[in-house]
Amino acid sequence: MHLSVRVGKPGRGRGGSADPRYNARMLSLVISTIAFFVAAYFIKRYLDEIGVPKTAVRGLVVFVLALAVAYGVAFTVDWAMGLAG
């Protein structure tokens, strides 16, 4: 039996675009991506203000801190949508 017959029509039940788990995961992905770029912008701006020279270490610091913010936002969205835990 073909997989589409077993799963059902798209948008209903498992795996369709109307699946709340799918929608929550996509919302988490979109919001955390936006949070990553916003956090990177403000972290770079802050490091410019305090006079940290532009080096590879600074770029790595910006990446790691922005990534931590994005993970935190994604976890918060997942928790709010009831997927975490």
CYANA upper distance limits for C-alpha pairs under 8 A (distance plus 0.5 A):
  1 MET  CA      5 VAL  CA      7.36
  1 MET  CA      6 ARG  CA      7.67
  2 HIS  CA      6 ARG  CA      7.21
  3 LEU  CA      7 VAL  CA      6.62
  4 SER  CA      8 GLY  CA      6.31
  4 SER  CA      9 LYS  CA      7.56
  5 VAL  CA      9 LYS  CA      8.18
  7 VAL  CA     13 GLY  CA      8.30
  7 VAL  CA     14 ARG  CA      6.98
  7 VAL  CA     15 GLY  CA      8.21
  8 GLY  CA     12 ARG  CA      7.47
  8 GLY  CA     13 GLY  CA      7.77
  8 GLY  CA     14 ARG  CA      8.23
  9 LYS  CA     16 GLY  CA      7.97
 10 PRO  CA     15 GLY  CA      7.71
 10 PRO  CA     16 GLY  CA      4.92
 10 PRO  CA     17 SER  CA      7.15
 11 GLY  CA     15 GLY  CA      8.00
 11 GLY  CA     16 GLY  CA      4.44
 11 GLY  CA     17 SER  CA      5.33
 11 GLY  CA     18 ALA  CA      5.14
 11 GLY  CA     19 ASP  CA      7.23
 12 ARG  CA     16 GLY  CA      6.07
 12 ARG  CA     17 SER  CA      8.27
 12 ARG  CA     18 ALA  CA      6.86
 12 ARG  CA     19 ASP  CA      7.43
 13 GLY  CA     18 ALA  CA      8.34
 13 GLY  CA     19 ASP  CA      6.87
 14 ARG  CA     19 ASP  CA      7.02
 15 GLY  CA     19 ASP  CA      6.66
 15 GLY  CA     22 TYR  CA      7.70
 16 GLY  CA     22 TYR  CA      8.26
 17 SER  CA     22 TYR  CA      7.15
 17 SER  CA     23 ASN  CA      7.56
 18 ALA  CA     22 TYR  CA      7.94
 18 ALA  CA     23 ASN  CA      7.48
 19 ASP  CA     23 ASN  CA      6.85
 20 PRO  CA     24 ALA  CA      6.53
 21 ARG  CA     25 ARG  CA      6.67
 21 ARG  CA     83 LEU  CA      7.93
 22 TYR  CA     26 MET  CA      6.69
 23 ASN  CA     27 LEU  CA      6.57
 24 ALA  CA     28 SER  CA      6.58
 24 ALA  CA     77 VAL  CA      8.33
 24 ALA  CA     78 ASP  CA      7.39
 24 ALA  CA     81 MET  CA      6.81
 24 ALA  CA     83 LEU  CA      8.42
 25 ARG  CA     29 LEU  CA      6.66
 25 ARG  CA     78 ASP  CA      7.78
 26 MET  CA     30 VAL  CA      6.65
 27 LEU  CA     31 ILE  CA      6.54
 27 LEU  CA     77 VAL  CA      8.22
 28 SER  CA     32 SER  CA      6.41
 28 SER  CA     73 VAL  CA      8.26
 28 SER  CA     74 ALA  CA      5.60
 28 SER  CA     75 PHE  CA      8.42
 28 SER  CA     77 VAL  CA      6.10
 28 SER  CA     78 ASP  CA      6.96
 29 LEU  CA     33 THR  CA      6.58
 29 LEU  CA     74 ALA  CA      7.34
 30 VAL  CA     34 ILE  CA      6.85
 31 ILE  CA     35 ALA  CA      6.61
 31 ILE  CA     73 VAL  CA      7.88
 31 ILE  CA     74 ALA  CA      7.69
 32 SER  CA     36 PHE  CA      6.58
 32 SER  CA     70 ALA  CA      5.20
 32 SER  CA     71 TYR  CA      7.40
 32 SER  CA     73 VAL  CA      6.08
 32 SER  CA     74 ALA  CA      5.73
 33 THR  CA     37 PHE  CA      7.13
 33 THR  CA     70 ALA  CA      7.15
 34 ILE  CA     38 VAL  CA      6.74
 35 ALA  CA     39 ALA  CA      6.37
 35 ALA  CA     66 ALA  CA      8.35
 35 ALA  CA     69 VAL  CA      7.45
 35 ALA  CA     70 ALA  CA      6.04
 35 ALA  CA     73 VAL  CA      7.61
 36 PHE  CA     40 ALA  CA      6.57
 36 PHE  CA     66 ALA  CA      5.66
 36 PHE  CA     67 LEU  CA      6.65
 36 PHE  CA     69 VAL  CA      7.06
 36 PHE  CA     70 ALA  CA      5.49
 37 PHE  CA     41 TYR  CA      6.65
 37 PHE  CA     66 ALA  CA      7.85
 38 VAL  CA     42 PHE  CA      6.88
 39 ALA  CA     43 ILE  CA      6.47
 39 ALA  CA     65 LEU  CA      8.37
 39 ALA  CA     66 ALA  CA      5.71
 39 ALA  CA     69 VAL  CA      7.40
 40 ALA  CA     44 LYS  CA      6.52
 40 ALA  CA     62 VAL  CA      6.46
 40 ALA  CA     63 PHE  CA      7.41
 40 ALA  CA     65 LEU  CA      8.19
 40 ALA  CA     66 ALA  CA      5.68
 41 TYR  CA     45 ARG  CA      6.68
 42 PHE  CA     46 TYR  CA      6.56
 43 ILE  CA     47 LEU  CA      6.66
 43 ILE  CA     62 VAL  CA      6.73
 43 ILE  CA     65 LEU  CA      8.44
 43 ILE  CA     66 ALA  CA      8.19
 44 LYS  CA     48 ASP  CA      6.64
 44 LYS  CA     62 VAL  CA      7.12
 45 ARG  CA     49 GLU  CA      6.79
 46 TYR  CA     50 ILE  CA      6.97
 47 LEU  CA     51 GLY  CA      6.69
 47 LEU  CA     52 VAL  CA      5.96
 48 ASP  CA     52 VAL  CA      6.52
 48 ASP  CA     53 PRO  CA      8.23
 52 VAL  CA     58 ARG  CA      8.14
 53 PRO  CA     58 ARG  CA      7.96
 54 LYS  CA     58 ARG  CA      6.56
 54 LYS  CA     59 GLY  CA      7.87
 55 THR  CA     59 GLY  CA      6.94
 56 ALA  CA     60 LEU  CA      6.68
 57 VAL  CA     61 VAL  CA      6.62
 58 ARG  CA     62 VAL  CA      6.68
 59 GLY  CA     63 PHE  CA      6.66
 60 LEU  CA     64 VAL  CA      6.58
 61 VAL  CA     65 LEU  CA      6.57
 62 VAL  CA     66 ALA  CA      6.47
 63 PHE  CA     67 LEU  CA      6.44
 64 VAL  CA     68 ALA  CA      6.65
 65 LEU  CA     69 VAL  CA      6.82
 66 ALA  CA     70 ALA  CA      6.70
 67 LEU  CA     71 TYR  CA      6.63
 68 ALA  CA     72 GLY  CA      6.66
 69 VAL  CA     73 VAL  CA      6.66
 70 ALA  CA     74 ALA  CA      6.57
 71 TYR  CA     75 PHE  CA      6.59
 72 GLY  CA     76 THR  CA      6.63
 73 VAL  CA     77 VAL  CA      6.66
 74 ALA  CA     78 ASP  CA      6.60
 75 PHE  CA     79 TRP  CA      6.47
 75 PHE  CA     84 ALA  CA      7.70
 76 THR  CA     80 ALA  CA      6.52
 77 VAL  CA     81 MET  CA      6.62
 78 ASP  CA     82 GLY  CA      6.60
 78 ASP  CA     83 LEU  CA      5.58
 78 ASP  CA     84 ALA  CA      5.96
 79 TRP  CA     83 LEU  CA      6.24
 79 TRP  CA     84 ALA  CA      5.35
 79 TRP  CA     85 GLY  CA      8.27
